[in-house]
Amino acid sequence: MFLTISTTGTPERPATDLGFLLHKHPDKAQAFSTSYGTAHVLYPEASVERCTAALLLEVDAVALVRRGKGRAAAEPRRRARAVRQRPPVRRLVPARRGAEARCSPAR
C-alpha cells in the first residue's frame, strides 16, 4: 500500500513542518516494523514551498495468517469455540437444613 500526503507553505510557515506533525525528519527515510509488516516513511519532496510525505506499507500476508490475524485463520477458531460451548455444569451441594442434596448452578 502506498499513501502520500502533500502540503504547501510560505517562508513564514514552511511546508517542511509536515515532518514535525508526523514526528518524522524530512531529511531521512525511516522504516519500522509493525504487527502486519514493514512501514517505510520518506519525503520525496521537501522544500519550504512544498512538502510530500509518503508511507509505503509492505504487508506480510503469510505472517498474518501464521500468527492468526487474518480472516482465514479466524474461521477455524470461531467454529471450535462454538463446538466447545456447553450448558452450565450442575453439581450436588449439601442443603443447609437436612441431609438431602439439591442441584444448584456452578459458580
C-alpha positions in Angstrom: 0.0 0.0 0.0 1.3 3.4 -0.9 0.0 6.7 0.6 1.2 10.2 0.0 0.2 13.5 1.6 1.3 16.9 0.4 1.2 20.4 1.7 2.3 23.9 0.6 3.9 26.6 2.7 5.4 30.0 2.8 8.8 31.3 4.1 7.0 32.2 7.4 5.3 28.8 7.6 7.5 26.3 5.8 5.9 23.2 4.3 8.5 21.0 6.0 6.6 21.5 9.2 4.7 18.4 8.0 7.6 16.4 9.3 7.0 17.9 12.7 3.4 16.9 12.6 4.2 13.4 11.6 7.1 13.1 14.1 9.5 12.1 11.2 12.5 14.0 10.0 12.1 15.1 6.3 15.8 14.6 5.5 15.9 10.8 6.1 13.9 7.8 5.2 12.8 5.7 8.1 11.5 2.1 8.3 9.9 0.4 11.3 8.2 -3.0 11.9 4.5 -3.3 12.7 2.3 -6.2 13.5 1.3 -6.6 9.9 4.5 -5.9 8.0 7.1 -3.1 7.5 6.3 0.6 7.2 8.6 3.0 5.3 8.2 6.8 5.7 10.1 9.1 3.3 9.8 12.5 1.9 10.2 12.5 -1.9 9.8 16.3 -2.0 10.8 18.5 1.0 11.2 22.3 0.4 9.9 25.5 2.0 7.2 25.8 -0.7 6.0 22.2 -0.9 6.5 19.0 1.1 5.2 15.5 0.4 5.3 12.6 2.8 5.0 9.0 1.6 4.1 5.9 3.5 4.9 2.6 1.9 3.4 -0.3 3.8 4.7 -3.8 3.0 2.0 -6.2 4.3 3.3 -9.7 5.1 0.2 -11.8 4.3 1.9 -15.1 5.1 2.9 -13.9 8.6 -0.6 -12.6 9.2 -2.1 -16.0 8.6 0.5 -17.9 10.5 0.1 -15.6 13.5 -3.7 -15.9 13.3 -4.5 -12.3 12.5 -6.1 -13.0 9.1 -9.7 -13.8 8.3 -8.8 -17.3 7.1 -7.1 -18.1 10.4 -10.1 -16.8 12.4 -12.6 -19.2 10.9 -11.4 -22.5 12.5 -11.1 -20.8 15.9 -14.6 -19.4 15.6 -16.0 -22.9 14.8 -14.0 -24.6 17.5 -15.3 -22.1 20.1 -18.9 -22.8 19.1 -18.4 -26.6 19.5 -16.8 -26.2 22.9 -19.7 -24.2 24.4 -21.6 -26.4 26.8 -24.5 -25.7 29.2 -23.6 -24.8 32.8 -22.5 -27.8 34.9 -24.7 -28.6 37.8 -23.3 -30.1 40.9 -24.7 -31.5 44.1 -24.5 -29.2 47.1 -25.5 -30.3 50.5 -28.5 -28.5 51.8 -28.2 -26.3 54.9 -31.1 -27.9 56.7 -31.4 -31.6 56.5 -29.2 -34.3 54.9 -30.8 -34.2 51.4 -28.9 -32.9 48.4 -30.1 -30.4 45.9 -28.9 -29.3 42.5 -27.6 -25.7 42.1 -25.8 -24.0 39.2 -22.0 -24.0 39.3 -20.4 -20.7 40.3 
